[in-house]
Amino acid sequence: MVNLSPGGIRPVVFLVALDGSSQAEARVYLRSIEQRLREGDFASLHLSITSSVVASTDVVHTLLMRAGIPC
């Protein structure tokens, strides 16, 4: 969530496709972006920043594959 105006709290979402990167590399990348937002030009905004890495947005397919069930 980002508070850009009085009484105006809005979520800001960044979707990044990391071709062939591991989840660990994705986490490192997101932490570097978080740090830049907290300490860079936007530091004075006191943003509340959260991030997450997902293996896939197709939950059913991902669960089946992790369970070893071919789809």
C-alpha positions in Angstrom: 0.0 0.0 0.0 1.2 3.5 -0.8 -0.2 6.7 0.7 0.3 9.2 -2.1 -2.2 11.8 -1.0 -4.1 12.7 2.1 -6.6 9.9 2.8 -5.5 8.0 -0.4 -3.9 4.7 0.4 -3.4 2.5 -2.7 -1.6 -0.8 -3.4 1.2 -0.8 -5.8 2.0 -4.1 -7.5 5.0 -4.9 -9.6 5.0 -8.0 -11.7 8.4 -9.1 -13.0 9.1 -12.1 -15.3 12.5 -13.5 -14.5 13.3 -15.9 -17.4 15.0 -19.0 -16.1 15.8 -17.5 -12.7 15.5 -19.4 -9.5 13.2 -18.4 -6.7 16.3 -17.5 -4.6 17.5 -15.1 -7.4 14.1 -13.6 -7.6 14.1 -13.0 -3.8 17.5 -11.3 -4.0 16.2 -9.1 -6.8 13.1 -8.1 -4.9 15.1 -7.3 -1.8 17.3 -5.0 -3.8 14.3 -3.2 -5.2 12.8 -2.9 -1.7 16.0 -1.4 -0.4 16.2 1.2 -3.3 12.6 2.2 -2.5 13.3 2.5 1.2 16.6 4.3 1.0 16.5 6.1 -2.4 14.4 9.0 -3.7 11.2 7.5 -2.2 12.6 7.3 1.4 10.7 10.4 2.5 7.4 8.7 1.6 7.9 6.1 4.4 6.5 3.4 2.2 5.3 0.1 3.6 6.8 -2.4 1.2 6.1 -6.1 0.9 7.1 -8.6 -1.7 6.6 -12.3 -2.6 7.8 -14.8 -5.1 5.5 -17.3 -6.6 6.5 -20.4 -8.6 3.5 -20.1 -10.8 0.2 -18.4 -10.9 -1.5 -21.6 -12.0 -2.0 -23.1 -8.6 -3.6 -26.4 -9.6 -0.9 -27.2 -12.2 1.9 -26.3 -9.7 0.4 -28.5 -6.9 0.0 -31.4 -9.3 3.5 -31.1 -10.7 5.0 -30.8 -7.2 3.1 -33.9 -6.2 4.6 -35.7 -9.2 1.3 -36.0 -11.0 1.8 -35.2 -14.7 -0.8 -32.9 -16.3 
